[in-house]
């Protein structure tokens, strides 16, 4: 379970309508409203996961953090553990693989959320807080699980994303001869073994 | 064997590098770890006399680094750079965390001046990259006077910026467009062995191509999708790409040891300077790393201008103490897993008994610290910053908050069964600010570490990386 402890308040008189906050928000919690030359930021705090990207992007002190408390808890009442395991394996991850270090979110939690209908980057963030930290290290893990679970990595926000998502097992094992010090074959064998033996632990 | 420790070997605490003000940290407060009553300092060259000595007597004096940079560049071919070309000198944020950051800045300034002088090219831009905060590169530019050094031509970049597709042997990976949007790029790096548990001294020279210079997807692949060693292939794949090789004019490496900055190396051939960098790093830092693996009882004081894992004590980052459960440089030791998080997380220090957080930046997850060790935050100012740390949302549920640094230390001592073995990670090179009892622990273990590295480990490390110890001027084969 993760707890969102902040929301965002817009200081209208400081907003210069630069659109930066809208472009960095991973959950579409901030949108610019109004004619382009007069648009101001508007926040829907029900969609905010307190990643603070908007505050970081604002040069005009137009966004403030406000206190609140919202718990995001995974519904574990009806979990299909085999389906979770299959999705993780298809994404080349053990169910316990830490996808999001900032939010302590594992692959199995994301897989469970996808099975429960979270089929975009944004819905996954709102279901369990993934991407509420650096936005960075979880990006490919989330992408791979979305593809494994839904067939595509859909996103509706304006966050810039590129379709590069290689994992260890995607490396051509013949590269081992060209780059022996990196242990490609050895690590691929370990990954396969760990995937075969891994279990869900929710 | 009883080792007699000469107590006169301790000196008064050294002045650590000043903390650069940042919106990503608490306000700079006057109390530092060195101000804790009973603190002393121990020179790293009293631990290991053969640690290469620094060329700097005063970290604010730019002349030695400038001279070393120009000497290194004298052997570099710059004929490919024409007056009408655009050149990007790429720098990475961690260079500014080394001994106060001004040595790195001075090296960057000298590089620019030499390019302009020798080639007539005026369009030489400095690309300043930081990994997470949009305002962070601008903080560096202002604090280190980089805009003045580069005649107004500086650019900020971070991993969420526009990317550029780079075809590699691993398929398409993405760099940050602002870096590569030039005729020539100059790769500037350093041999500080930070994150030994990730790079393992495997091809360190190419690491920035998969991290600093990369889009968030490529960084995610490096750290989270690959194995403990294969992660380093990401940087190598990008560096070896036709795209990068067509733009890479030369590479410059700031050399260091636990004593401080020792010089500069440069080469048109990234692999040649890479081999020298690996050797220099292994030789300069091997003994201190071995020593940190012997620490059995310690209370670290985290007190610097970077994130906790990346703040130095005697030139060694806290991460190297925290993850001291194994020798990361010995490639004969089996990893037995392809899960790097599991491997690294399973090798945390058993010698840390409690922890004090006086000053650090937010944004990098360090929740493991208060979950593993009794952790005391020095004061409300630091706690208030931790409260809004999106990467450590639950930190305050595990850590305690004191009224001030001295109270925090007392609380930490109580939770560490009365230990008085304090060691400050405050950015210092050349010496460690610590209590004499901590120093005695280090001094008693240093001789065996020295022998072990000289006679067994260093030759082994080099051979494991395809480097001939004799050819690299290190001991015997």
Contacts between the chains, C-beta under 8 A, distances in Angstrom:
chain1	res1	chain2	res2	distance
A	2	B	393	6.8
A	3	B	393	6.9
A	3	B	394	7.7
A	5	B	387	7.7
A	5	B	393	6.4
A	6	B	388	6.9
A	24	B	160	6.9
A	50	B	390	6.3
A	50	B	393	7.7
A	51	B	390	5.3
A	52	B	388	7.1
A	52	B	390	5.1
A	56	B	133	5.7
A	56	B	134	5.1
A	56	B	135	6.5
A	57	B	134	5.4
A	65	B	388	6.1
A	92	B	225	7.5
A	94	B	339	6.8
A	97	B	339	6.8
A	97	B	341	7.5
A	98	B	224	7.8
A	98	B	341	4.9
A	99	B	224	7.1
A	101	B	341	7.5
A	101	B	365	4.6
A	101	B	391	7.9
A	102	B	365	4.8
A	102	B	390	6.7
A	102	B	391	4.1
A	102	B	392	7.7
A	103	B	393	7.3
A	104	B	367	6.9
A	104	B	394	7.9
A	132	B	390	5.9
A	132	B	393	7.5
A	133	B	365	6.6
A	133	B	390	5.2
A	133	B	391	4.2
A	134	B	131	7.8
A	134	B	132	5.4
A	134	B	363	6.7
A	134	B	364	7.6
A	134	B	365	7.9
A	134	B	390	7.9
A	134	B	391	6.0
A	135	B	160	6.9
A	135	B	216	6.8
A	136	B	131	7.5
A	136	B	132	7.1
A	136	B	159	5.7
A	136	B	160	7.5
A	136	B	216	4.1
A	136	B	219	5.8
A	136	B	220	6.2
A	137	B	216	8.0
A	137	B	219	6.8
A	137	B	220	5.2
A	137	B	223	5.7
A	137	B	224	5.3
A	138	B	220	7.0
A	138	B	224	7.4
A	139	B	216	5.3
A	139	B	217	5.8
A	139	B	220	4.7
A	140	B	217	5.6
A	140	B	220	3.9
A	140	B	221	5.4
A	140	B	224	6.6
A	140	B	225	5.6
A	141	B	220	6.9
A	141	B	224	5.7
A	141	B	225	7.1
A	143	B	217	7.9
A	144	B	225	7.6
A	159	B	160	7.7
A	160	B	160	6.7
A	160	B	162	6.9
A	160	B	163	7.5
A	161	B	217	7.4
A	162	B	163	5.2
A	162	B	165	7.5
A	162	B	174	5.0
A	162	B	215	6.2
A	162	B	217	5.3
A	164	B	171	7.3
A	164	B	172	5.4
A	164	B	173	5.7
A	164	B	174	5.5
A	164	B	215	7.8
A	164	B	217	4.7
A	164	B	218	6.5
A	164	B	221	7.0
A	165	B	217	6.8
A	165	B	221	7.2
A	165	B	225	7.6
A	166	B	170	5.6
A	166	B	171	5.7
A	166	B	173	7.7
A	166	B	221	5.5
A	166	B	225	6.6
A	167	B	221	7.4
A	167	B	225	4.3
A	167	B	226	7.4
A	168	B	225	6.4
A	168	B	226	5.2
A	168	B	227	5.4
A	168	B	230	5.8
A	168	B	338	6.1
A	170	B	170	7.6
A	170	B	171	7.2
A	171	B	170	6.2
A	171	B	230	6.8
A	171	B	233	7.3
A	172	B	169	7.6
A	175	B	169	6.1
A	175	B	170	7.9
A	175	B	233	7.5
A	178	B	169	7.6
A	179	B	233	6.0
A	179	B	236	6.6
A	181	B	202	5.5
A	181	B	203	7.1
A	181	B	229	7.4
A	181	B	331	7.5
A	181	B	464	7.9
A	181	B	465	6.6
A	181	B	466	7.2
A	182	B	202	6.7
A	182	B	203	7.9
A	182	B	229	5.1
A	182	B	230	5.1
A	182	B	232	6.1
A	182	B	233	4.6
A	182	B	236	7.6
A	183	B	227	7.2
A	183	B	229	4.4
A	183	B	230	6.4
A	183	B	335	7.9
A	184	B	230	5.8
A	184	B	233	7.2
A	187	B	226	7.7
A	187	B	227	3.4
A	187	B	228	7.1
A	187	B	229	6.4
A	187	B	230	5.0
A	187	B	335	7.6
A	187	B	338	4.6
A	188	B	227	7.9
A	188	B	338	7.4
A	190	B	227	6.9
A	190	B	335	7.5
A	190	B	336	7.1
A	190	B	337	5.7
A	190	B	338	4.0
A	191	B	227	6.7
A	191	B	338	3.9
A	194	B	337	6.8
A	194	B	338	6.2
A	194	B	339	6.6
